[in-house]
Amino acid sequence: MRKSMGTVVLTLTLGVLIGAIFSELIALFLNPGSVAEQLFVNYVEFGPSVTEWNLIIIDLTFGFEIHFNLMSVIGVFVASQMLRWYR
C-alpha cells in the first residue's frame, strides 16, 4: 500500500522532533564535555546562511538551519519503521 507524501513528511518530521526531545532529556543526565554528550547531544548545523535585507522601511531576514545529531537519526529510523507498519 502506497503512502501519501504528506504522511511520509509528517512521520519523518515527528521522528526528528522526538529524537531532538530525547537528545535534550539525555543531556540532563550527562556530564558536560563527556564522550557520550558529544555523541548524543552535540549537533551538526546544515543549511544556507542567514540573509538580511534592509529595505529602508522594513528589515527582512531569511534563512534556516537543520540540526542533526545521533538521536535525530535514530528518531527518523524509528519513525520510518512505524510508517512501514502504519496502514
Biopython code that builds the backbone (N, CA, C, O; Angstrom):
import numpy as np
from Bio.PDB.StructureBuilder import StructureBuilder

atoms = [
    (1, "MET", "N", (0.843, -1.175, 0.000)),
    (1, "MET", "CA", (0.000, 0.000, 0.000)),
    (1, "MET", "C", (0.888, 1.238, 0.000)),
    (1, "MET", "O", (1.792, 1.352, 0.828)),
    (2, "ARG", "N", (0.646, 2.137, -0.892)),
    (2, "ARG", "CA", (1.452, 3.352, -1.012)),
    (2, "ARG", "C", (0.993, 4.400, -0.009)),
    (2, "ARG", "O", (-0.198, 4.558, 0.257)),
    (3, "LYS", "N", (1.962, 5.101, 0.531)),
    (3, "LYS", "CA", (1.684, 6.174, 1.483)),
    (3, "LYS", "C", (1.710, 7.512, 0.749)),
    (3, "LYS", "O", (2.465, 7.690, -0.207)),
    (4, "SER", "N", (0.888, 8.438, 1.196)),
    (4, "SER", "CA", (0.907, 9.758, 0.581)),
    (4, "SER", "C", (2.161, 10.505, 1.030)),
    (4, "SER", "O", (2.737, 10.199, 2.074)),
    (5, "MET", "N", (2.569, 11.470, 0.244)),
    (5, "MET", "CA", (3.777, 12.238, 0.553)),
    (5, "MET", "C", (3.603, 13.008, 1.854)),
    (5, "MET", "O", (4.560, 13.147, 2.616)),
    (6, "GLY", "N", (2.418, 13.505, 2.121)),
    (6, "GLY", "CA", (2.156, 14.221, 3.365)),
    (6, "GLY", "C", (2.350, 13.336, 4.587)),
    (6, "GLY", "O", (2.888, 13.784, 5.600)),
    (7, "THR", "N", (1.912, 12.075, 4.500)),
    (7, "THR", "CA", (2.089, 11.141, 5.608)),
    (7, "THR", "C", (3.562, 10.853, 5.844)),
    (7, "THR", "O", (4.004, 10.787, 6.991)),
    (8, "VAL", "N", (4.312, 10.684, 4.792)),
    (8, "VAL", "CA", (5.749, 10.413, 4.917)),
    (8, "VAL", "C", (6.471, 11.609, 5.545)),
    (8, "VAL", "O", (7.277, 11.436, 6.459)),
    (9, "VAL", "N", (6.186, 12.817, 5.059)),
    (9, "VAL", "CA", (6.841, 14.017, 5.588)),
    (9, "VAL", "C", (6.460, 14.231, 7.054)),
    (9, "VAL", "O", (7.319, 14.564, 7.871)),
    (10, "LEU", "N", (5.197, 14.045, 7.391)),
    (10, "LEU", "CA", (4.746, 14.200, 8.772)),
    (10, "LEU", "C", (5.420, 13.188, 9.686)),
    (10, "LEU", "O", (5.854, 13.543, 10.782)),
    (11, "THR", "N", (5.516, 11.947, 9.259)),
    (11, "THR", "CA", (6.146, 10.915, 10.068)),
    (11, "THR", "C", (7.619, 11.201, 10.282)),
    (11, "THR", "O", (8.107, 11.075, 11.405)),
    (12, "LEU", "N", (8.340, 11.582, 9.243)),
    (12, "LEU", "CA", (9.761, 11.877, 9.386)),
    (12, "LEU", "C", (9.996, 13.120, 10.231)),
    (12, "LEU", "O", (10.955, 13.170, 11.000)),
    (13, "THR", "N", (9.130, 14.128, 10.100)),
    (13, "THR", "CA", (9.255, 15.329, 10.923)),
    (13, "THR", "C", (9.022, 14.999, 12.397)),
    (13, "THR", "O", (9.744, 15.484, 13.268)),
    (14, "LEU", "N", (8.021, 14.181, 12.670)),
    (14, "LEU", "CA", (7.782, 13.768, 14.048)),
    (14, "LEU", "C", (8.948, 12.945, 14.581)),
    (14, "LEU", "O", (9.284, 13.045, 15.761)),
    (15, "GLY", "N", (9.569, 12.133, 13.729)),
    (15, "GLY", "CA", (10.739, 11.365, 14.139)),
    (15, "GLY", "C", (11.896, 12.257, 14.534)),
    (15, "GLY", "O", (12.579, 11.993, 15.524)),
    (16, "VAL", "N", (12.122, 13.309, 13.770)),
    (16, "VAL", "CA", (13.197, 14.250, 14.098)),
    (16, "VAL", "C", (12.875, 14.979, 15.403)),
    (16, "VAL", "O", (13.759, 15.164, 16.240)),
    (17, "LEU", "N", (11.636, 15.389, 15.582)),
    (17, "LEU", "CA", (11.247, 16.086, 16.814)),
    (17, "LEU", "C", (11.377, 15.181, 18.033)),
    (17, "LEU", "O", (11.855, 15.616, 19.081)),
    (18, "ILE", "N", (10.962, 13.943, 17.907)),
    (18, "ILE", "CA", (11.091, 13.004, 19.021)),
    (18, "ILE", "C", (12.558, 12.760, 19.336)),
    (18, "ILE", "O", (12.934, 12.693, 20.506)),
    (19, "GLY", "N", (13.386, 12.627, 18.319)),
    (19, "GLY", "CA", (14.826, 12.468, 18.531)),
    (19, "GLY", "C", (15.430, 13.675, 19.221)),
    (19, "GLY", "O", (16.294, 13.522, 20.084)),
    (20, "ALA", "N", (14.994, 14.869, 18.860)),
    (20, "ALA", "CA", (15.507, 16.086, 19.495)),
    (20, "ALA", "C", (15.081, 16.162, 20.957)),
    (20, "ALA", "O", (15.861, 16.588, 21.809)),
    (21, "ILE", "N", (13.856, 15.754, 21.251)),
    (21, "ILE", "CA", (13.389, 15.763, 22.640)),
    (21, "ILE", "C", (14.194, 14.773, 23.472)),
    (21, "ILE", "O", (14.610, 15.099, 24.583)),
    (22, "PHE", "N", (14.420, 13.568, 22.951)),
    (22, "PHE", "CA", (15.230, 12.588, 23.677)),
    (22, "PHE", "C", (16.662, 13.074, 23.858)),
    (22, "PHE", "O", (17.287, 12.809, 24.884)),
    (23, "SER", "N", (17.176, 13.777, 22.875)),
    (23, "SER", "CA", (18.525, 14.329, 22.981)),
    (23, "SER", "C", (18.618, 15.315, 24.135)),
    (23, "SER", "O", (19.581, 15.290, 24.900)),
    (24, "GLU", "N", (17.619, 16.185, 24.263)),
    (24, "GLU", "CA", (17.606, 17.148, 25.364)),
    (24, "GLU", "C", (17.435, 16.450, 26.713)),
    (24, "GLU", "O", (18.032, 16.873, 27.703)),
    (25, "LEU", "N", (16.631, 15.393, 26.765)),
    (25, "LEU", "CA", (16.466, 14.651, 28.010)),
    (25, "LEU", "C", (17.754, 13.939, 28.414)),
    (25, "LEU", "O", (18.111, 13.917, 29.591)),
    (26, "ILE", "N", (18.443, 13.364, 27.448)),
    (26, "ILE", "CA", (19.716, 12.701, 27.730)),
    (26, "ILE", "C", (20.743, 13.709, 28.219)),
    (26, "ILE", "O", (21.563, 13.390, 29.080)),
    (27, "ALA", "N", (20.707, 14.915, 27.684)),
    (27, "ALA", "CA", (21.671, 15.949, 28.072)),
    (27, "ALA", "C", (21.551, 16.309, 29.548)),
    (27, "ALA", "O", (22.528, 16.756, 30.150)),
    (28, "LEU", "N", (20.383, 16.127, 30.141)),
    (28, "LEU", "CA", (20.204, 16.429, 31.553)),
    (28, "LEU", "C", (21.020, 15.503, 32.449)),
    (28, "LEU", "O", (21.395, 15.890, 33.556)),
    (29, "PHE", "N", (21.301, 14.279, 31.983)),
    (29, "PHE", "CA", (21.956, 13.275, 32.815)),
    (29, "PHE", "C", (23.429, 13.062, 32.493)),
    (29, "PHE", "O", (24.099, 12.299, 33.189)),
    (30, "LEU", "N", (23.949, 13.711, 31.465)),
    (30, "LEU", "CA", (25.337, 13.504, 31.066)),
    (30, "LEU", "C", (26.233, 14.623, 31.577)),
    (30, "LEU", "O", (25.805, 15.766, 31.736)),
    (31, "ASN", "N", (27.483, 14.264, 31.830)),
    (31, "ASN", "CA", (28.468, 15.259, 32.248)),
    (31, "ASN", "C", (28.861, 16.121, 31.053)),
    (31, "ASN", "O", (29.065, 15.598, 29.958)),
    (32, "PRO", "N", (28.969, 17.442, 31.250)),
    (32, "PRO", "CA", (29.401, 18.310, 30.148)),
    (32, "PRO", "C", (30.818, 17.952, 29.682)),
    (32, "PRO", "O", (31.724, 17.779, 30.497)),
    (33, "GLY", "N", (30.991, 17.848, 28.388)),
    (33, "GLY", "CA", (32.293, 17.539, 27.812)),
    (33, "GLY", "C", (32.602, 16.064, 27.709)),
    (33, "GLY", "O", (33.673, 15.700, 27.224)),
    (34, "SER", "N", (31.702, 15.203, 28.147)),
    (34, "SER", "CA", (31.963, 13.765, 28.077)),
    (34, "SER", "C", (31.781, 13.268, 26.645)),
    (34, "SER", "O", (31.182, 13.940, 25.805)),
    (35, "VAL", "N", (32.309, 12.084, 26.394)),
    (35, "VAL", "CA", (32.196, 11.489, 25.058)),
    (35, "VAL", "C", (30.736, 11.185, 24.739)),
    (35, "VAL", "O", (30.299, 11.370, 23.603)),
    (36, "ALA", "N", (29.986, 10.725, 25.723)),
    (36, "ALA", "CA", (28.568, 10.423, 25.499)),
    (36, "ALA", "C", (27.797, 11.683, 25.126)),
    (36, "ALA", "O", (26.916, 11.639, 24.266)),
    (37, "GLU", "N", (28.119, 12.803, 25.764)),
    (37, "GLU", "CA", (27.443, 14.054, 25.416)),
    (37, "GLU", "C", (27.784, 14.459, 23.982)),
    (37, "GLU", "O", (26.909, 14.889, 23.230)),
    (38, "GLN", "N", (29.033, 14.322, 23.612)),
    (38, "GLN", "CA", (29.423, 14.669, 22.246)),
    (38, "GLN", "C", (28.712, 13.786, 21.231)),
    (38, "GLN", "O", (28.382, 14.240, 20.136)),
    (39, "LEU", "N", (28.478, 12.541, 21.584)),
    (39, "LEU", "CA", (27.846, 11.606, 20.659)),
    (39, "LEU", "C", (26.342, 11.840, 20.545)),
    (39, "LEU", "O", (25.799, 11.855, 19.440)),
    (40, "PHE", "N", (25.670, 12.022, 21.675)),
    (40, "PHE", "CA", (24.201, 12.085, 21.664)),
    (40, "PHE", "C", (23.624, 13.491, 21.613)),
    (40, "PHE", "O", (22.511, 13.675, 21.121)),
    (41, "VAL", "N", (24.354, 14.494, 22.111)),
    (41, "VAL", "CA", (23.764, 15.814, 22.282)),
    (41, "VAL", "C", (24.273, 16.826, 21.256)),
    (41, "VAL", "O", (23.478, 17.584, 20.701)),
    (42, "ASN", "N", (25.566, 16.854, 20.997)),
    (42, "ASN", "CA", (26.107, 17.833, 20.046)),
    (42, "ASN", "C", (25.551, 17.574, 18.657)),
    (42, "ASN", "O", (25.298, 16.430, 18.279)),
    (43, "TYR", "N", (25.366, 18.637, 17.908)),
    (43, "TYR", "CA", (24.747, 18.517, 16.596)),
    (43, "TYR", "C", (25.595, 19.177, 15.525)),
    (43, "TYR", "O", (26.511, 19.949, 15.806)),
    (44, "VAL", "N", (25.257, 18.846, 14.291)),
    (44, "VAL", "CA", (25.890, 19.439, 13.116)),
    (44, "VAL", "C", (24.853, 20.331, 12.459)),
    (44, "VAL", "O", (23.725, 19.902, 12.212)),
    (45, "GLU", "N", (25.228, 21.564, 12.177)),
    (45, "GLU", "CA", (24.306, 22.508, 11.535)),
    (45, "GLU", "C", (24.424, 22.378, 10.021)),
    (45, "GLU", "O", (25.519, 22.234, 9.476)),
    (46, "PHE", "N", (23.279, 22.434, 9.358)),
    (46, "PHE", "CA", (23.241, 22.332, 7.908)),
    (46, "PHE", "C", (22.192, 23.312, 7.399)),
    (46, "PHE", "O", (21.082, 23.369, 7.927)),
    (47, "GLY", "N", (22.535, 24.064, 6.396)),
    (47, "GLY", "CA", (21.580, 24.989, 5.792)),
    (47, "GLY", "C", (22.277, 26.221, 5.258)),
    (47, "GLY", "O", (23.458, 26.445, 5.522)),
    (48, "PRO", "N", (21.534, 27.024, 4.499)),
    (48, "PRO", "CA", (22.127, 28.250, 3.956)),
    (48, "PRO", "C", (22.340, 29.288, 5.055)),
    (48, "PRO", "O", (21.704, 29.244, 6.108)),
    (49, "SER", "N", (23.231, 30.203, 4.790)),
    (49, "SER", "CA", (23.489, 31.255, 5.771)),
    (49, "SER", "C", (22.313, 32.233, 5.802)),
    (49, "SER", "O", (21.516, 32.305, 4.867)),
    (50, "VAL", "N", (22.231, 32.965, 6.879)),
    (50, "VAL", "CA", (21.148, 33.928, 7.049)),
    (50, "VAL", "C", (21.407, 35.134, 6.149)),
    (50, "VAL", "O", (22.520, 35.657, 6.098)),
    (51, "THR", "N", (20.371, 35.563, 5.446)),
    (51, "THR", "CA", (20.448, 36.720, 4.562)),
    (51, "THR", "C", (19.590, 37.835, 5.141)),
    (51, "THR", "O", (18.417, 37.630, 5.454)),
    (52, "GLU", "N", (20.174, 38.996, 5.278)),
    (52, "GLU", "CA", (19.435, 40.142, 5.809)),
    (52, "GLU", "C", (19.338, 41.225, 4.745)),
    (52, "GLU", "O", (20.331, 41.578, 4.109)),
    (53, "TRP", "N", (18.125, 41.749, 4.561)),
    (53, "TRP", "CA", (17.896, 42.842, 3.615)),
    (53, "TRP", "C", (17.347, 44.032, 4.386)),
    (53, "TRP", "O", (16.373, 43.899, 5.127)),
    (54, "ASN", "N", (17.961, 45.184, 4.216)),
    (54, "ASN", "CA", (17.468, 46.416, 4.808)),
    (54, "ASN", "C", (16.844, 47.225, 3.683)),
    (54, "ASN", "O", (17.555, 47.772, 2.840)),
    (55, "LEU", "N", (15.521, 47.302, 3.664)),
    (55, "LEU", "CA", (14.791, 47.984, 2.595)),
    (55, "LEU", "C", (14.237, 49.331, 3.064)),
    (55, "LEU", "O", (13.139, 49.721, 2.664)),
    (56, "ILE", "N", (14.963, 50.020, 3.881)),
    (56, "ILE", "CA", (14.644, 51.330, 4.432)),
    (56, "ILE", "C", (13.437, 51.274, 5.386)),
    (56, "ILE", "O", (13.569, 51.621, 6.559)),
    (57, "ILE", "N", (12.284, 50.849, 4.904)),
    (57, "ILE", "CA", (11.100, 50.840, 5.771)),
    (57, "ILE", "C", (10.892, 49.503, 6.474)),
    (57, "ILE", "O", (10.098, 49.421, 7.411)),
    (58, "ILE", "N", (11.583, 48.462, 6.046)),
    (58, "ILE", "CA", (11.415, 47.143, 6.647)),
    (58, "ILE", "C", (12.734, 46.381, 6.553)),
    (58, "ILE", "O", (13.462, 46.488, 5.567)),
    (59, "ASP", "N", (13.021, 45.618, 7.588)),
    (59, "ASP", "CA", (14.184, 44.733, 7.573)),
    (59, "ASP", "C", (13.686, 43.301, 7.406)),
    (59, "ASP", "O", (12.834, 42.846, 8.168)),
    (60, "LEU", "N", (14.212, 42.596, 6.418)),
    (60, "LEU", "CA", (13.841, 41.206, 6.172)),
    (60, "LEU", "C", (15.024, 40.304, 6.465)),
    (60, "LEU", "O", (16.157, 40.615, 6.100)),
    (61, "THR", "N", (14.762, 39.207, 7.114)),
    (61, "THR", "CA", (15.792, 38.218, 7.414)),
    (61, "THR", "C", (15.291, 36.865, 6.937)),
    (61, "THR", "O", (14.200, 36.435, 7.312)),
    (62, "PHE", "N", (16.085, 36.195, 6.112)),
    (62, "PHE", "CA", (15.744, 34.882, 5.581)),
    (62, "PHE", "C", (16.835, 33.892, 5.957)),
    (62, "PHE", "O", (18.014, 34.242, 6.010)),
    (63, "GLY", "N", (16.439, 32.673, 6.212)),
    (63, "GLY", "CA", (17.414, 31.639, 6.477)),
    (63, "GLY", "C", (16.836, 30.550, 7.368)),
    (63, "GLY", "O", (15.826, 30.751, 8.043)),
    (64, "PHE", "N", (17.475, 29.421, 7.360)),
    (64, "PHE", "CA", (17.094, 28.319, 8.237)),
    (64, "PHE", "C", (18.302, 27.419, 8.421)),
    (64, "PHE", "O", (19.228, 27.423, 7.610)),
    (65, "GLU", "N", (18.280, 26.660, 9.485)),
    (65, "GLU", "CA", (19.319, 25.683, 9.753)),
    (65, "GLU", "C", (18.653, 24.408, 10.235)),
    (65, "GLU", "O", (17.654, 24.445, 10.953)),
    (66, "ILE", "N", (19.212, 23.295, 9.837)),
    (66, "ILE", "CA", (18.763, 21.998, 10.307)),
    (66, "ILE", "C", (19.870, 21.449, 11.192)),
    (66, "ILE", "O", (21.040, 21.451, 10.810)),
    (67, "HIS", "N", (19.498, 20.982, 12.373)),
    (67, "HIS", "CA", (20.468, 20.458, 13.316)),
    (67, "HIS", "C", (20.326, 18.943, 13.368)),
    (67, "HIS", "O", (19.274, 18.423, 13.739)),
    (68, "PHE", "N", (21.391, 18.239, 12.995)),
    (68, "PHE", "CA", (21.393, 16.789, 13.030)),
    (68, "PHE", "C", (22.277, 16.300, 14.155)),
    (68, "PHE", "O", (23.385, 16.802, 14.344)),
    (69, "ASN", "N", (21.790, 15.314, 14.908)),
    (69, "ASN", "CA", (22.628, 14.588, 15.842)),
    (69, "ASN", "C", (22.212, 13.125, 15.801)),
    (69, "ASN", "O", (21.297, 12.755, 15.066)),
    (70, "LEU", "N", (22.872, 12.309, 16.574)),
    (70, "LEU", "CA", (22.607, 10.875, 16.525)),
    (70, "LEU", "C", (21.171, 10.554, 16.915)),
    (70, "LEU", "O", (20.546, 9.685, 16.308)),
    (71, "MET", "N", (20.646, 11.238, 17.909)),
    (71, "MET", "CA", (19.284, 10.953, 18.342)),
    (71, "MET", "C", (18.259, 11.337, 17.271)),
    (71, "MET", "O", (17.218, 10.688, 17.170)),
    (72, "SER", "N", (18.518, 12.353, 16.486)),
    (72, "SER", "CA", (17.622, 12.715, 15.389)),
    (72, "SER", "C", (17.603, 11.615, 14.333)),
    (72, "SER", "O", (16.550, 11.276, 13.794)),
    (73, "VAL", "N", (18.761, 11.071, 14.048)),
    (73, "VAL", "CA", (18.847, 9.981, 13.066)),
    (73, "VAL", "C", (18.112, 8.754, 13.587)),
    (73, "VAL", "O", (17.394, 8.097, 12.834)),
    (74, "ILE", "N", (18.285, 8.438, 14.871)),
    (74, "ILE", "CA", (17.574, 7.306, 15.466)),
    (74, "ILE", "C", (16.073, 7.562, 15.449)),
    (74, "ILE", "O", (15.298, 6.644, 15.180)),
    (75, "GLY", "N", (15.648, 8.791, 15.731)),
    (75, "GLY", "CA", (14.230, 9.139, 15.677)),
    (75, "GLY", "C", (13.642, 8.965, 14.290)),
    (75, "GLY", "O", (12.515, 8.488, 14.153)),
    (76, "VAL", "N", (14.381, 9.342, 13.263)),
    (76, "VAL", "CA", (13.911, 9.162, 11.883)),
    (76, "VAL", "C", (13.815, 7.674, 11.560)),
    (76, "VAL", "O", (12.872, 7.245, 10.896)),
    (77, "PHE", "N", (14.781, 6.886, 12.022)),
    (77, "PHE", "CA", (14.738, 5.439, 11.777)),
    (77, "PHE", "C", (13.516, 4.811, 12.448)),
    (77, "PHE", "O", (12.814, 4.008, 11.833)),
    (78, "VAL", "N", (13.264, 5.171, 13.694)),
    (78, "VAL", "CA", (12.109, 4.626, 14.411)),
    (78, "VAL", "C", (10.815, 5.061, 13.731)),
    (78, "VAL", "O", (9.896, 4.256, 13.577)),
    (79, "ALA", "N", (10.735, 6.317, 13.325)),
    (79, "ALA", "CA", (9.528, 6.803, 12.646)),
    (79, "ALA", "C", (9.322, 6.102, 11.311)),
    (79, "ALA", "O", (8.186, 5.810, 10.938)),
    (80, "SER", "N", (10.407, 5.827, 10.583)),
    (80, "SER", "CA", (10.257, 5.122, 9.306)),
    (80, "SER", "C", (9.793, 3.687, 9.524)),
    (80, "SER", "O", (9.041, 3.155, 8.708)),
    (81, "GLN", "N", (10.226, 3.054, 10.608)),
    (81, "GLN", "CA", (9.747, 1.707, 10.910)),
    (81, "GLN", "C", (8.277, 1.732, 11.315)),
    (81, "GLN", "O", (7.522, 0.818, 10.984)),
    (82, "MET", "N", (7.869, 2.789, 12.035)),
    (82, "MET", "CA", (6.455, 2.913, 12.388)),
    (82, "MET", "C", (5.612, 3.162, 11.142)),
    (82, "MET", "O", (4.506, 2.634, 11.032)),
    (83, "LEU", "N", (6.117, 3.956, 10.205)),
    (83, "LEU", "CA", (5.398, 4.220, 8.961)),
    (83, "LEU", "C", (5.258, 2.946, 8.142)),
    (83, "LEU", "O", (4.266, 2.752, 7.439)),
    (84, "ARG", "N", (6.245, 2.095, 8.240)),
    (84, "ARG", "CA", (6.207, 0.832, 7.491)),
    (84, "ARG", "C", (5.022, -0.032, 7.919)),
    (84, "ARG", "O", (4.433, -0.732, 7.096)),
    (85, "TRP", "N", (4.674, 0.018, 9.209)),
    (85, "TRP", "CA", (3.594, -0.815, 9.720)),
    (85, "TRP", "C", (2.267, -0.074, 9.807)),
    (85, "TRP", "O", (1.242, -0.670, 10.141)),
    (86, "TYR", "N", (2.280, 1.227, 9.509)),
    (86, "TYR", "CA", (1.051, 2.021, 9.542)),
    (86, "TYR", "C", (0.187, 1.698, 8.320)),
    (86, "TYR", "O", (0.708, 1.570, 7.212)),
    (87, "ARG", "N", (-1.102, 1.569, 8.510)),
    (87, "ARG", "CA", (-1.985, 1.244, 7.378)),
    (87, "ARG", "C", (-2.526, 2.478, 6.752)),
    (87, "ARG", "O", (-3.286, 2.398, 5.787)),
]
sb = StructureBuilder()
sb.init_structure("model")
sb.init_model(0)
sb.init_chain("A")
sb.init_seg("    ")
for serial, (resi, resn, name, xyz) in enumerate(atoms, 1):
    if name == "N":
        sb.init_residue(resn, " ", resi, " ")
    sb.init_atom(name, np.array(xyz, "f"), 0.0, 1.0, " ", f" {name:<3s}", serial, name[0])
structure = sb.get_structure()
